[in-house]
Amino acid sequence: MPRRSFFARAVRFVFVLTTTIAVIAGAGYAVQSGATLLAARAADAPPPDPAPLIAVSVRTLTQDTGYSVPRSFVGQVEPRKTVALSFELAGRLDAVLVDEGDTVTQGQVIARQDIDLLRADRDRQQAARKAVEAQLAFALQTVERSEALRDRGFASQERLDQSMATRDELTARISEIDAALATIDIQLQKAELFAPFDGRITRRLLDGGEAVGAGQVLVEVVETGVPQIRVGLPLSIDESAMETAQISVNGRSYAATLASFRPDIDPVTRTRTALFDIAADTALALGQTARLELQTQVTEAGTWVPLRSLKEGDKGQWTLLVVDADNIVRRASVLVIHATSDEAYVQGSFPPGTRMIEEGPQRVTLGQTVQIAETF
């Protein structure tokens, strides 16, 4: 019995193994036949149409000799003239005829001093002159009589000389009085303070009635004509760079003309002071902040490209996508020298006439063939 049971198990194992091998062989044949059939059908199908080339716009790069760099410097609006007015002579201030903010014209009376003492002194001098004139008239007559008596032998030469000396003394006294009257007239003129030019009053320090000393400031006047702009500039700025300067005040830009450029250096800011004239159509507030806009020219070869055409490469290097003669996309490394809000001035290894992809460089890849849609 045991020998028959072993034989039955062996027969069953051989049968299962044979059946499994037959199934696997059949499945392999079916797969091979299906693949051959699919390959034959695929070979009989027409090939698909090639994908259309991407159209890109390109710009021909041109070399420039340099670029300009905008620079801005802060200054302030100033009047051409600022004067602190005062009386030349001491006296009592009678009245101040202007107030802060008033507009004055050249020659207008600003203030007056009390002139009562000057008038009294002038009256005294005039009275003294009349008295001396009367004495002089008598002295002249005495000289005439003394000459006549001397000629006739009734008077000595000494008496004649004494009469002539008295005449000359009285004549000198009249000249002295005339000089005193002229001095009083000058003092009367200087008792009024006049505006030296057309302008406006910025400060009023006294109100009237005070005793003022010589040179004591009463009011300050500024000229209201064309203002000037004072700007401190670094030593690197050349005077020729300011020929086409623009000055911005309160958001408005004005053409500026260089009036003067001081040769010395401000010891605090270490800058040189430049004064500019501007033709403003509206009155500018004195002391208002102004901004000087300059264009500094830098001589260095390069080319301008749009910022949108730049791509960041390896190790922070910037690149451009260019198109070769076969319209295949290539990469060109560039060095950014200067950049504005929308353009960059770059240097690169590309030759003149290189075509750069300007619009949509992110839509293409290196080695891709493209279609040129537009050339600038």
Buried (B, 14 or more C-beta within 10 A) or exposed (E): EEEEEEEEEEEEEEEEEEEEEEEEEEEEEEEEEEEEEEEEEEEEEEEEEEEEBBEBBBBEBEEEEEBEEEBEBEBBBBBBBEBBBBBEBEBBBBEBBBEEEBEBEEEBEBBBBBBEEBEEBBEEBBEBBEEBEEBBEEBBEBBEBBBEBBEEEEBEEEBBEBBBEBBEBBBEBBEBBEEBBEBBEEBBEBBBBEBBBBBBBBEBBBEBEEEBEEEBBBBBBBBBEBBBBBBBBEEEBEEEBBEEBBBBBEEEEBEBBBBEBBEEEEEEEEBBBBBBBBEBEEEBEBEBEBBBBBBEEEEEEBBBBBEEBBBEEEEEEBBBBBBEEEBEBBEBBBEBBBEEEEBBBBBBEBEEEBBBBBBBBEEBEEEBEBEBEEEE
